[in-house]
Amino acid sequence: MVFRKPPDGGWGWVIVVVSFFTQFLCYGSPLAVGVLYLEWLDAFGEGKGKTAWVGSLANGIGLLASPVCSICVSSFGARPVAIFSGFMVAGGLMMSSFAPNIYFLYISYGIIVGLGCGLLYTATVTITCHYFDKRRGLALGLISTGSSVGLFIYAALQRELIDLYGLDGCLLIVGALSLNILACGSLMRPLESSDSPPPEKTCVDKVPDQYFVYHEKEKTVEENISILEKGYIDEKCANNTPDYKQDSILNKNVLSSINVNEKDTYKKKVVEQTNFCKQLAKRKWQLYVNYWEETVVLFKNKVFSALFVAILLFDIGGFPPSLLMEDVARSANINEDDYHMPLISIIGIMTTVGKLTLGILADFKWVNTLYLYVTTLLMTGVALFAIPFAKSYLTLAMLSGILGFLTGNWSIFPYVTTKTVGIEKLTHAYGILMFFAGLGNSLGPPIVGWFYDWTQEYDTAFYFSGFCVLLGGFLLLLAALPCWNACTSQSPKLPPNTYSYKVASSA
């Protein structure tokens, strides 16, 4: 498939709109799962760490499966994957309304919904990067705000639906809303070049035509005999010279000749099909070898290696507040009358502001996106350290807003990845990084919940979370120092179009 030059507009803006609503519809409930988390605690009576697995799986399993999601998008395209994933998300949410225990939710809400969200996220990010180049930061910022707006709206929506229809009715209605993903996915038209010449086949694709299985209908021995006999009889009738003895001898010779030819043809086809299978196996093996060779080359890039460590630690420490902040407020004995807005909604709306702001900043030439991302990590670590000192709704709301804004760095993460490894390796590299992000998302909330189960307070848990995020930020900053970049830019083994980070200057 040959892609045209990114148009930076046109149908690309339609892609931005449908990608926005896709992320809004699929991530609204999983990101606002903190509202459902309180209901599941009361309904099933399990521990906080055990119950937190539902929300962490929903947000982490799709990222854990990012390499598989990337392969699916590369193989089938964004549009088919988006439509199929819409059924997964809607079906998983509806199945969760019939959950008899917490273990059923691990499958229906955690794995099915989470995997569907992961496929949709990869599809929307990949197709947006194909349509935009100069305005990629803005486009990614706009589509990523869909999940944040979804968090803001779904936090209040799910609470209202629970009050009106109960937990089961809420999940059924939310699942029905998710079916609108099918309409959004149908508009994700791939960016293909119709007037460009087809790419030349690689050596592994140049399988000789004779190695492919014959599609023509083969005639049996009896059919061949009847054709030969018919032709011979017609010839004899035309000549009007019957010779029955000679006919009998000739028929025997024809039979023996056809049997010999049939055996030779069968042996030849066995050899040809065997060669075809060997060529096909060699091609598949070469694809696997190329994949692992490309992976090794990626990890030779110091910035990329530090980036996967940073995203892992960031999600271990930075994701739990969006899931557990409501329970943090309840554990601090904050009066419900003081609630002017759910804390999760504050996180959601400020994440929207953060994604837009950081996405716009990433498009300025004087802004180094890597250092901008590192700054958000360090500030997130400091904010997490401050949570144990927040004992009122006002302070928790302020910290929720700060954490929400800084979590908006998700909008520039694909931008940083693209500039680090190049657009050609974006799908491959992004799949690997999202795997580690999913691992962090899956482990973070249960770890914080277990800390609470052991200590009966959240202070130790958030000290641990803040330390993880700060450590990831410092490691990424160390890998991005100019001395390392100078060595990296001179390395001939780097992938093509590798971005070399330099300290931004006013010049």
JODABEL-V98702 format. One record per pair of residues at least 24 apart in sequence whose C-alpha atoms are under 8 Angstrom apart, sorted by the first residue. I is the first residue (numbers start at 1). J is the second residue. Records with the same first field share a line. If there is no record, write none. Layout:
I=J / J
This chain:
1=192 / 193 / 198 / 199
2=192 / 193 / 196 / 198 / 199
3=130 / 191 / 192 / 193
4=191 / 192 / 193
6=130 / 131 / 132 / 133
7=131 / 132 / 133
8=131 / 132 / 133 / 134 / 135 / 136
9=131 / 132
12=128 / 131 / 132
14=187
15=127 / 128 / 187 / 188 / 189
16=128 / 139 / 142 / 143
17=143
18=184 / 185 / 187 / 188
19=124 / 143 / 146 / 184
20=142 / 143 / 144 / 145 / 146 / 147
21=143 / 146 / 181 / 184
22=120 / 124 / 146 / 181 / 184 / 185
23=117 / 120 / 121 / 143 / 144 / 146 / 147 / 150
24=145 / 146 / 147 / 148 / 149 / 150 / 151
25=147 / 150 / 177 / 178 / 180 / 181
26=86 / 89 / 116 / 117 / 120 / 147 / 178 / 181
27=117 / 147 / 150 / 151
28=147 / 148 / 149 / 150 / 151 / 152 / 153 / 154 / 155
29=150 / 151 / 154 / 155 / 158 / 174
30=55 / 58 / 59 / 114
31=55 / 59 / 147 / 150 / 151 / 322 / 323
32=151 / 152 / 154 / 155 / 322 / 323 / 344
33=155 / 323
34=322 / 323 / 324 / 325 / 326 / 327 / 344
35=155 / 158 / 159 / 326
36=158 / 167
37=323
38=327
39=167
40=102
44=101 / 102
47=449 / 453
48=446 / 449 / 450 / 452 / 453
49=445 / 446 / 447 / 448 / 449 / 450 / 452 / 453
50=446 / 449
51=102 / 446
52=445 / 446 / 449
53=106 / 110 / 442 / 445 / 446
54=102 / 105 / 106 / 109 / 110
55=109 / 110 / 323
56=110 / 441 / 442 / 443 / 444 / 445 / 446
57=106 / 110 / 111 / 114 / 441 / 442
58=109 / 110 / 111 / 112 / 113 / 114 / 115
59=110 / 114 / 117 / 438 / 441 / 442
60=114 / 437 / 438 / 439 / 440 / 441 / 442
61=110 / 111 / 114 / 115 / 118 / 438 / 439 / 442
62=111 / 114 / 115 / 116 / 117 / 118 / 119 / 438
63=115 / 118 / 431 / 434 / 435 / 436 / 437 / 438 / 439
64=434 / 435 / 436 / 437 / 438 / 439
65=115 / 118 / 431 / 435 / 438
66=118 / 119 / 122 / 430 / 431 / 432 / 434 / 435
67=428 / 431 / 432 / 434 / 435
68=431
69=118 / 119 / 122 / 431
70=119 / 122 / 123 / 427 / 428 / 431
73=119 / 122 / 123
74=427
77=123 / 190
78=123 / 124 / 126 / 127 / 185 / 188 / 190
79=123 / 185 / 186 / 187 / 188 / 189 / 190
80=185 / 186
81=119 / 120 / 123
82=119 / 120 / 123 / 181 / 182 / 185 / 186
83=181 / 182 / 183 / 185 / 186
84=182
85=116 / 117 / 119 / 120
86=116 / 120 / 178 / 179 / 180 / 181 / 182
87=179 / 182
88=112 / 113 / 115 / 116
89=113 / 114 / 116 / 117 / 175 / 178
90=174 / 175 / 176 / 177 / 178 / 179
91=175
92=175
93=171 / 172 / 174 / 175
94=171 / 172 / 173 / 174 / 175 / 176
96=168 / 171
97=167 / 168 / 169 / 170 / 171 / 172
98=168
125=414
126=427
127=188 / 190
130=191
131=191
134=363
135=363
136=363 / 415
137=359 / 360 / 362 / 363 / 411 / 412 / 415
138=356 / 359 / 360 / 362 / 363
139=359
140=359 / 411 / 412 / 414 / 415
141=355 / 356 / 357 / 358 / 359 / 360 / 411 / 412
142=355 / 356 / 359
144=352 / 355 / 410 / 411
145=351 / 352 / 353 / 355 / 356 / 411
146=352
148=348 / 349 / 351 / 352
149=348 / 349 / 352
150=348
151=344 / 345 / 347 / 348 / 349
152=344 / 345 / 346 / 347 / 348 / 349
153=345
155=342 / 344 / 345
156=342 / 345
204=279 / 282 / 283 / 286
205=283
207=276 / 279
210=272
211=272 / 273 / 275 / 276
212=272 / 273 / 276
213=273
221=258 / 259 / 262
224=258
225=254 / 255 / 258
228=254
295=428 / 429
297=493 / 494 / 495
298=421 / 429 / 494 / 495
300=494
301=488 / 494
302=479 / 480 / 484 / 488
303=420 / 476 / 479 / 480
304=417 / 420 / 421
306=472 / 475 / 476 / 479
307=433 / 476
308=432 / 433 / 436 / 437
309=436 / 472 / 475
310=469 / 471 / 472 / 473 / 475 / 476
311=433 / 436 / 437 / 440 / 472
312=436 / 437 / 438 / 439 / 440 / 472
313=440 / 468 / 469 / 471 / 472
314=377 / 440 / 468 / 469 / 472
315=437 / 438 / 440 / 441 / 444 / 469
316=439 / 440 / 441 / 442 / 443 / 444 / 445 / 465 / 468 / 469
317=440 / 444 / 462 / 464 / 465 / 466 / 467 / 468 / 469
318=380 / 381 / 384 / 407 / 444 / 465 / 466 / 469
319=441 / 444 / 445
320=444 / 445 / 448
321=400
322=347
323=445
324=445
328=458
329=393 / 396
331=457
332=391 / 392
334=391 / 392 / 393
338=393
339=393
343=396 / 397 / 400
344=400
346=397 / 400 / 401 / 404
347=400 / 401 / 402 / 403 / 404 / 405
348=404
349=404
350=401 / 402 / 404 / 405
351=401 / 403 / 404 / 405 / 406 / 407 / 408
352=405 / 408
353=405 / 408
354=404 / 405 / 406 / 407 / 408 / 409
355=405 / 407 / 408 / 409 / 410 / 411 / 412
356=408 / 411
358=408 / 409 / 411 / 412
359=411 / 412
362=412 / 415
366=504 / 505 / 506
367=504
368=501 / 502 / 503 / 504
369=412 / 415 / 416
370=416 / 480 / 501
371=477
373=409 / 412 / 413
374=473 / 474 / 476 / 477
375=473
376=406 / 407 / 409
377=406 / 469 / 470 / 472 / 473
378=469 / 470 / 473 / 474
379=406
380=406 / 407 / 466 / 469 / 470
381=465 / 466 / 467 / 468 / 469 / 470
382=466 / 470
383=466
384=462 / 463 / 465 / 466
385=462 / 463 / 465 / 466
387=459 / 462
388=458 / 459 / 462
419=497 / 498 / 499
420=498 / 499 / 500
421=495 / 496 / 497 / 498 / 499
422=495 / 496 / 497 / 498 / 499
423=497
